[in-house]
Amino acid sequence: MTIIKAKNRKDTEELLSSGIHKVELEWEIGSDDFFRLASYWCERGAKITKGRNHFIISLKGLAIPPND
């Protein structure tokens, strides 16, 4: 499965919401943003792993779009 790189928090949210299953956080993520992303996406079945240089968020199955 291809890993798509996100350059900021907005890119990360958009990619995951659009159904991309693996997103690499290719940006310096602060603790607040990390825990915000982890809380929201892990609740929806995502798994966060530490890649070689950045964190990778992986979704299994279908992505659940935000309820805005």
Helices and strands as residue ranges (DSSP letters): E 4-6, H 9-17, E 22-25, H 31-42, E 47-50, E 55-58
